[in-house]
Amino acid sequence: MNIRGRAGIFSRLVGWELKGRIVARGFTAKAVAERARRSPSALSNWLNGHVELPLAALFEACEIIGIEPGDVVDAAYDRLRADLDCRSSALDEGVGARGTATPLTSDGGERHSTEMDSAE
């Protein structure tokens, strides 16, 4: 997977992690959005990974619910690493991370998208 793909996954994981923390702390996304003077629909899009979460919005939400933004980022990064490790192990066996067959090249290597391959 290229760097842009990993970054996209990480961005979604940060939103999902924040969403979980909001609920775990007894808040609703709507209440957090209102206190941060943000649109509830925008916050929902960020939390559900539809749009990248701005750092300012992450900071505001964390301040409102009483947690450290770094804890959210660290947890999301740990999840990303675990997912990529799982994928790497599965690729060694020719199986995708979700248990599906991984497309391979004729010489047995993993087939990659050409987009952003040079940025890896």
LONUDO-7830 format. One record per residue: residue number from 1; residue in three letters; x, y, z of N, C-alpha, C in turn. Coordinates in pm, 1 decimal. Example, Ala and Ser with C-alpha at 12.3 -4.5 7.8 and 13.67 -1.06 7.14 Angstrom:
BEGIN
  pos  code      n_xx      n_yy      n_zz     ca_xx     ca_yy     ca_zz      c_xx      c_yy      c_zz
    1   ala    1319.0    -569.0     780.0    1230.0    -450.0     780.0    1320.0    -330.0     780.0
    2   ser    1285.0    -225.0     708.0    1367.0    -106.0     714.0    1290.0       3.0     787.0
//
This chain:
BEGIN
  pos  code      n_xx      n_yy      n_zz     ca_xx     ca_yy     ca_zz      c_xx      c_yy      c_zz
    1   met      85.5    -117.6       0.0       0.0       0.0       0.0      89.6     123.2       0.0
    2   asn      49.2     223.3     -75.7     131.2     343.0     -84.6     105.2     437.3      32.4
    3   ile     187.1     539.4      40.7     181.0     632.4     153.3      47.3     706.4     159.1
    4   arg      -8.3     743.0      45.2    -137.2     812.5      43.6    -248.9     720.5      93.8
    5   gly    -243.4     595.2      58.0    -342.4     499.3     106.1    -335.0     481.2     256.8
    6   arg    -213.0     469.5     308.8    -195.9     456.4     454.7    -243.9     582.0     526.0
    7   ala    -214.7     699.3     467.9    -257.8     825.1     529.0    -410.1     834.7     532.7
    8   gly    -475.6     790.9     427.2    -621.8     792.8     424.6    -682.8     702.5     530.2
    9   ile    -624.4     584.2     545.7    -671.6     492.0     649.4    -649.8     553.5     787.3
   10   phe    -532.2     611.1     808.1    -501.7     673.4     936.9    -600.3     785.3     968.4
   11   ser    -630.6     868.3     870.5    -724.4     977.5     891.2    -861.2     925.4     935.8
   12   arg    -908.6     820.0     868.6   -1037.6     760.8     908.5   -1030.5     703.8    1049.4
   13   leu    -918.6     638.7    1083.2    -904.1     579.9    1215.8    -904.9     686.5    1325.1
   14   val    -845.2     802.1    1298.3    -848.5     911.6    1396.7    -992.4     954.2    1420.9
   15   gly   -1069.4     970.0    1314.0   -1210.8    1007.0    1330.0   -1288.6     903.0    1408.0
   16   trp   -1268.1     777.0    1372.5   -1340.0     668.8    1441.6   -1299.3     660.0    1588.3
   17   glu   -1171.9     677.9    1615.2   -1123.6     673.1    1754.0   -1184.2     787.1    1835.5
   18   leu   -1186.5     906.0    1777.3   -1247.4    1019.7    1846.4   -1395.9     994.5    1869.8
   19   lys   -1462.8     940.1    1771.7   -1606.0     909.1    1785.3   -1628.6     814.7    1904.1
   20   gly   -1546.9     711.9    1914.1   -1558.8     618.6    2025.5   -1534.3     683.7    2159.7
   21   arg   -1436.6     773.4    2163.2   -1405.5     842.7    2288.6   -1517.5     938.3    2328.1
   22   ile   -1578.8    1002.1    2230.6   -1690.4    1092.4    2259.3   -1802.7    1014.7    2326.6
   23   val   -1838.0     901.8    2270.2   -1945.9     818.7    2325.6   -1905.2     763.2    2462.9
   24   ala   -1783.2     714.9    2473.3   -1736.3     656.0    2599.5   -1736.8     757.1    2714.4
   25   arg   -1718.7     883.9    2680.6   -1717.0     988.5    2784.0   -1857.1    1044.3    2811.2
   26   gly   -1959.7     985.5    2747.7   -2097.4    1024.4    2775.7   -2148.4    1143.8    2697.9
   27   phe   -2080.5    1178.3    2591.1   -2122.8    1290.5    2507.8   -2189.2    1238.1    2380.8
   28   thr   -2256.0    1326.5    2311.9   -2303.0    1296.8    2176.8   -2222.4    1383.9    2080.9
   29   ala   -2213.5    1339.3    1957.5   -2142.3    1418.2    1857.5   -2210.5    1554.1    1839.3
   30   lys   -2343.1    1555.9    1845.0   -2416.1    1681.6    1829.3   -2381.0    1779.2    1940.8
   31   ala   -2374.6    1731.8    2064.3   -2340.7    1819.2    2176.9   -2198.8    1873.9    2163.8
   32   val   -2106.1    1788.3    2120.5   -1967.9    1832.6    2101.6   -1962.1    1937.1    1990.6
   33   ala   -2031.5    1913.1    1881.0   -2033.1    2008.5    1770.2   -2088.3    2143.4    1814.6
   34   glu   -2196.1    2140.2    1890.4   -2256.5    2265.3    1936.6   -2162.2    2341.7    2028.5
   35   arg   -2096.8    2271.4    2120.7   -2003.2    2339.5    2211.2   -1882.2    2394.2    2138.2
   36   ala   -1843.2    2328.6    2029.9   -1728.3    2374.1    1951.0   -1769.0    2475.7    1844.7
   37   arg   -1899.5    2505.2    1838.5   -1954.2    2594.6    1735.7   -1919.1    2544.5    1595.4
   38   arg   -1937.5    2415.8    1578.1   -1915.5    2349.3    1449.5   -2048.7    2292.1    1402.8
   39   ser   -2059.6    2269.9    1276.1   -2179.4    2208.7    1219.9   -2185.5    2061.7    1263.8
   40   pro   -2298.9    2015.7    1317.4   -2310.8    1874.2    1352.7   -2287.4    1780.8    1234.1
   41   ser   -2331.2    1822.4    1115.8   -2310.4    1736.0     999.2   -2162.4    1730.5     961.0
   42   ala   -2090.8    1840.8     975.2   -1947.0    1839.7     946.1   -1875.2    1747.7    1045.4
   43   leu   -1907.5    1759.3    1173.8   -1843.7    1672.6    1272.6   -1877.1    1526.7    1244.3
   44   ser   -2000.4    1499.5    1208.7   -2039.1    1362.4    1175.0   -1956.9    1309.2    1057.4
   45   asn   -1938.7    1391.3     956.0   -1857.5    1349.9     840.7   -1713.2    1322.0     881.4
   46   trp   -1659.2    1403.3     969.2   -1521.6    1382.0    1016.0   -1512.3    1253.6    1098.5
   47   leu   -1606.4    1235.6    1190.2   -1601.9    1119.7    1279.5   -1624.1     988.4    1206.1
   48   asn   -1699.9     993.3    1098.2   -1728.4     871.5    1022.1   -1629.7     847.2     908.3
   49   gly   -1527.6     932.6     899.5   -1422.5     912.2     800.8   -1458.9     950.5     659.5
   50   his   -1566.9    1027.4     642.1   -1606.6    1069.5     507.5   -1519.9    1185.1     457.0
   51   val   -1473.6    1267.9     550.5   -1389.3    1383.7     521.0   -1279.8    1386.2     626.8
   52   glu   -1158.2    1426.5     586.4   -1047.8    1430.9     682.6   -1077.0    1528.6     796.0
   53   leu   -1047.3    1486.9     916.3   -1070.1    1566.1    1036.6    -961.6    1672.6    1051.1
   54   pro    -998.4    1801.0    1051.8    -898.4    1905.7    1073.0    -839.2    1896.9    1213.9
   55   leu    -711.9    1927.0    1226.2    -647.1    1920.8    1357.5    -713.8    2013.1    1458.7
   56   ala    -757.4    2130.1    1414.9    -824.7    2222.2    1506.8    -952.5    2160.5    1562.8
   57   ala   -1027.7    2091.4    1479.1   -1151.4    2026.7    1524.7   -1120.1    1911.7    1619.2
   58   leu   -1013.6    1836.5    1591.8    -970.8    1729.9    1683.7    -938.0    1789.4    1819.6
   59   phe    -859.9    1895.8    1820.4    -820.9    1960.2    1944.8    -943.2    2009.6    2021.8
   60   glu   -1034.0    2077.4    1953.2   -1153.6    2130.3    2018.6   -1237.5    2019.5    2079.8
   61   ala   -1261.6    1914.5    2004.2   -1343.1    1804.0    2054.6   -1278.4    1738.9    2176.5
   62   cys   -1148.8    1719.9    2169.6   -1077.9    1659.2    2283.2   -1085.1    1746.8    2407.1
   63   glu   -1068.0    1876.9    2389.0   -1079.4    1969.6    2502.0   -1218.7    1962.3    2563.7
   64   ile   -1320.2    1954.9    2480.7   -1459.0    1952.5    2529.0   -1486.6    1826.2    2608.7
   65   ile   -1437.4    1711.6    2563.4   -1468.7    1586.4    2633.8   -1363.0    1550.4    2738.8
   66   gly   -1258.4    1630.2    2748.4   -1159.8    1612.6    2855.6   -1055.9    1504.7    2831.7
   67   ile   -1008.7    1492.7    2709.2    -902.5    1395.7    2679.3    -790.3    1465.4    2603.8
   68   glu    -677.2    1398.1    2593.9    -561.7    1449.8    2521.7    -571.2    1411.9    2373.7
   69   pro    -552.9    1507.2    2282.7    -555.4    1473.8    2140.1    -450.7    1368.7    2103.1
   70   gly    -336.3    1373.3    2168.6    -231.4    1275.5    2140.1    -274.1    1133.2    2169.2
   71   asp    -360.3    1115.2    2268.6    -409.0     980.1    2300.1    -494.4     924.8    2185.6
   72   val    -573.5    1011.4    2123.4    -656.5     970.7    2010.3    -567.2     934.0    1892.0
   73   val    -469.9    1018.4    1864.6    -378.6     995.2    1752.4    -296.8     868.1    1775.6
   74   asp    -245.3     850.6    1898.2    -166.2     730.4    1929.2    -249.4     603.3    1912.1
   75   ala    -373.1     606.1    1960.7    -459.0     487.7    1949.3    -489.4     457.4    1802.5
   76   ala    -514.1     562.3    1723.3    -540.5     542.1    1580.6    -417.1     486.6    1510.7
   77   tyr    -300.6     536.7    1545.9    -177.4     487.7    1484.6    -151.6     341.7    1522.4
   78   asp    -178.6     307.1    1647.4    -164.3     166.6    1690.4    -257.6      76.1    1610.1
   79   arg    -379.4     121.7    1586.6    -474.4      43.0    1506.5    -427.0      29.7    1362.2
   80   leu    -371.4     137.2    1308.0    -318.7     132.1    1172.0    -206.0      30.9    1161.8
   81   arg    -113.6      36.3    1255.6      -0.2     -56.8    1254.4     -47.8    -200.6    1267.9
   82   ala    -144.7    -223.6    1356.2    -197.4    -359.1    1374.0    -263.1    -407.9    1245.6
   83   asp    -339.0    -319.3    1180.1    -405.0    -357.1    1055.6    -302.1    -385.1     946.3
   84   leu    -200.8    -301.1     935.6     -98.0    -322.4     832.5     -16.1    -447.3     861.8
   85   asp      11.5    -474.1     990.0      82.7    -597.6    1025.9       0.2    -719.3     987.9
   86   cys    -130.7    -711.7    1011.0    -221.2    -820.8     975.4    -220.3    -841.5     824.9
   87   arg    -225.8    -731.6     751.2    -224.0    -740.5     605.2     -92.3    -798.5     556.4
   88   ser      17.8    -755.5     617.4     148.7    -804.1     575.8     160.0    -954.4     597.4
   89   ser     113.8   -1001.6     711.8     117.6   -1144.9     740.9      29.9   -1222.0     643.2
   90   ala     -88.1   -1166.6     615.2    -179.7   -1233.2     522.9    -122.1   -1233.4     381.7
   91   leu     -55.2   -1125.6     343.4       3.5   -1119.2     209.4     113.5   -1222.3     192.8
   92   asp     186.8   -1249.6     300.8     290.2   -1352.4     295.3     230.2   -1487.5     259.1
   93   glu     102.8   -1505.4     295.1      34.3   -1632.0     266.9     -52.6   -1622.4     141.3
   94   gly     -52.8   -1506.0      72.6    -133.0   -1487.8     -48.1    -279.2   -1461.5     -20.9
   95   val    -311.4   -1413.8     101.0    -449.1   -1386.1     139.2    -455.9   -1242.8     187.7
   96   gly    -561.4   -1169.3     148.2    -578.7   -1031.5     191.7    -615.8   -1024.3     339.2
   97   ala    -609.0    -904.2     394.3    -635.3    -883.5     537.1    -775.3    -926.4     577.4
   98   arg    -870.9    -922.6     486.8   -1008.3    -961.4     519.2   -1035.0   -1105.6     478.2
   99   gly    -926.7   -1180.5     448.3    -943.7   -1319.9     413.5    -972.8   -1343.2     267.6
  100   thr    -958.5   -1241.3     184.7    -984.3   -1256.0      42.2    -853.0   -1274.9     -31.2
  101   ala    -860.5   -1332.7    -147.5    -740.0   -1354.9    -226.3    -679.3   -1222.1    -267.1
  102   thr    -547.4   -1212.0    -259.3    -475.2   -1092.3    -298.6    -428.4   -1108.5    -441.9
  103   pro    -456.8   -1010.2    -528.9    -409.0   -1021.4    -666.5    -256.6   -1027.5    -669.9
  104   leu    -203.2   -1121.7    -742.9     -58.9   -1137.5    -752.6     -16.2   -1121.2    -897.7
  105   thr     108.4   -1079.8    -915.6     164.2   -1071.4   -1050.0     202.4   -1211.4   -1094.2
  106   ser     237.0   -1225.3   -1220.4     269.6   -1357.6   -1273.7     391.5   -1419.8   -1206.7
  107   asp     478.9   -1335.4   -1146.2     596.3   -1391.5   -1079.0     571.7   -1416.3    -929.4
  108   gly     445.9   -1403.1    -885.4     411.5   -1433.0    -746.7     415.0   -1313.5    -653.8
  109   gly     454.6   -1195.9    -703.3     458.1   -1076.5    -619.9     321.7   -1011.9    -608.1
  110   glu     306.8    -926.6    -508.9     179.3    -857.0    -489.2     162.3    -751.5    -597.0
  111   arg      42.1    -740.1    -650.3      11.2    -639.1    -750.4     -19.8    -508.2    -678.7
  112   his      44.2    -399.5    -719.3      26.2    -267.7    -658.8     -35.6    -171.2    -756.7
  113   ser    -105.8     -74.0    -704.3    -153.6      36.5    -785.3     -33.4     120.6    -824.4
  114   thr     -36.3     179.5    -940.9      75.1     262.8    -983.0      66.4     403.1    -924.9
  115   glu     -50.4     442.4    -875.7     -64.8     576.3    -819.0      20.1     588.8    -693.2
  116   met     104.5     688.6    -689.6     186.4     722.5    -573.5     291.4     617.2    -538.9
  117   asp     311.9     515.4    -622.0     413.4     415.4    -591.0     550.2     477.7    -574.7
  118   ser     579.9     581.4    -648.1     710.5     644.0    -638.0     728.0     719.7    -508.2
  119   ala     619.6     749.5    -436.0     627.9     822.6    -309.1     652.1     731.0    -190.6
  120   glu     652.0     600.6    -211.7     669.8     508.4     -99.6     810.3     511.8     -46.8
//
